[in-house]
Amino acid sequence: MRYEDVPLFPLPPAPEPAATGGAPGVPGFPFAAPVPVGSVVAADWAPALAPHEPALHRLAARLEEDRRAGHRILPQPGNILRAFSGPLAGVKVVIVGQDPYPTPGHSVGLAFSVDPATRPLPRSLVNIYKELSEDLGVTAPATGDLSGWTRQGVLLMNRVLTVRAGEPASHRGWGWEDVTDAALRALVARGGPLVAVLWGRDALKLKPVFAGVPTVESAHPSPLSASRGFFGSRPFSRVNALLEQQGADPVDWLAG
């Protein structure tokens, strides 16, 4: 069976989990102890993440402490591991982000994506859509919901999966990087077809992980750096060309 034949990323709206040690009436973190990681991710991600189950339990406990201290944690608990809700076997493109949008209502558990109702769009996503339009000569999608990409096997994964509202990078160094790096190594070990999209210095630090994997590299789409190499980099057409070279179907970047 080809990877593109695997049923991909249904991604229904994530239900809020039952409380697991949190405050009364407040959803708990679904990967809190003693929950096995295999019950909260797609089955073929579980072997890669199982060695990090203790770390996930520690992260859940620390997140609960952060929340009890008055911090709002983003995204919603049920969406924190959303990137792993589709099968590893179906991934053919991985786009690595940094950490979730820190603006309440923006982060949905998929790097760079937002809820269809979100207005205005985050500025990084505005720049992504600008480059998409220029690259492919098309009109950008009407919403910032990128789940149509994930359903085709595009893994939208931040290296750090949580953040405090209003505090960018507030959970870096907590241990998420070990978890997500393990996921990426499992993906590389699986073999192709696979293309890695590395936007910005943080993502480019992962290039050694992707040894032997075709990569598309540029500056980050942030307003602070997009004009220094992201605009004009044509990542979408380059990804599709690399997929076709590996015998895989191209991504329909306009799919909703």
VENTA-V661614 format. One record per residue. RES is the residue in three letters. SS is DSSP state (a for helix, b for strand, c for the rest). Layout:
# VENTA-V661614
res->[RES;RES]
ss->[SS;SS]
This chain:
# VENTA-V661614
res->[MET;ARG;TYR;GLU;ASP;VAL;PRO;LEU;PHE;PRO;LEU;PRO;PRO;ALA;PRO;GLU;PRO;ALA;ALA;THR;GLY;GLY;ALA;PRO;GLY;VAL;PRO;GLY;PHE;PRO;PHE;ALA;ALA;PRO;VAL;PRO;VAL;GLY;SER;VAL;VAL;ALA;ALA;ASP;TRP;ALA;PRO;ALA;LEU;ALA;PRO;HIS;GLU;PRO;ALA;LEU;HIS;ARG;LEU;ALA;ALA;ARG;LEU;GLU;GLU;ASP;ARG;ARG;ALA;GLY;HIS;ARG;ILE;LEU;PRO;GLN;PRO;GLY;ASN;ILE;LEU;ARG;ALA;PHE;SER;GLY;PRO;LEU;ALA;GLY;VAL;LYS;VAL;VAL;ILE;VAL;GLY;GLN;ASP;PRO;TYR;PRO;THR;PRO;GLY;HIS;SER;VAL;GLY;LEU;ALA;PHE;SER;VAL;ASP;PRO;ALA;THR;ARG;PRO;LEU;PRO;ARG;SER;LEU;VAL;ASN;ILE;TYR;LYS;GLU;LEU;SER;GLU;ASP;LEU;GLY;VAL;THR;ALA;PRO;ALA;THR;GLY;ASP;LEU;SER;GLY;TRP;THR;ARG;GLN;GLY;VAL;LEU;LEU;MET;ASN;ARG;VAL;LEU;THR;VAL;ARG;ALA;GLY;GLU;PRO;ALA;SER;HIS;ARG;GLY;TRP;GLY;TRP;GLU;ASP;VAL;THR;ASP;ALA;ALA;LEU;ARG;ALA;LEU;VAL;ALA;ARG;GLY;GLY;PRO;LEU;VAL;ALA;VAL;LEU;TRP;GLY;ARG;ASP;ALA;LEU;LYS;LEU;LYS;PRO;VAL;PHE;ALA;GLY;VAL;PRO;THR;VAL;GLU;SER;ALA;HIS;PRO;SER;PRO;LEU;SER;ALA;SER;ARG;GLY;PHE;PHE;GLY;SER;ARG;PRO;PHE;SER;ARG;VAL;ASN;ALA;LEU;LEU;GLU;GLN;GLN;GLY;ALA;ASP;PRO;VAL;ASP;TRP;LEU;ALA;GLY]
ss->[c;c;a;a;a;c;c;c;c;c;c;c;c;c;c;c;c;c;c;c;c;c;c;c;c;c;c;c;c;c;c;c;c;c;c;c;a;a;a;c;c;c;a;a;a;a;a;a;a;a;c;c;a;a;a;a;a;a;a;a;a;a;a;a;a;a;a;a;c;c;c;c;b;b;c;c;a;a;a;c;c;a;a;a;c;c;c;a;a;a;c;c;b;b;b;b;b;c;c;c;c;c;c;c;c;c;c;c;c;c;c;c;c;c;c;c;c;c;c;c;c;c;a;a;a;a;a;a;a;a;a;a;a;a;a;a;c;c;c;c;c;c;c;c;c;c;a;a;a;a;c;c;c;b;b;b;b;b;c;c;c;c;b;b;c;c;b;c;c;c;c;c;c;c;c;a;a;a;a;a;a;a;a;a;a;a;a;a;a;a;c;c;c;c;b;b;b;b;b;c;a;a;a;a;c;c;a;a;a;a;c;c;c;b;b;b;b;b;c;c;c;c;c;c;c;a;a;a;c;c;c;c;c;c;a;a;a;a;a;a;a;a;a;a;a;c;c;c;c;c;c;c;c;c;c;c]
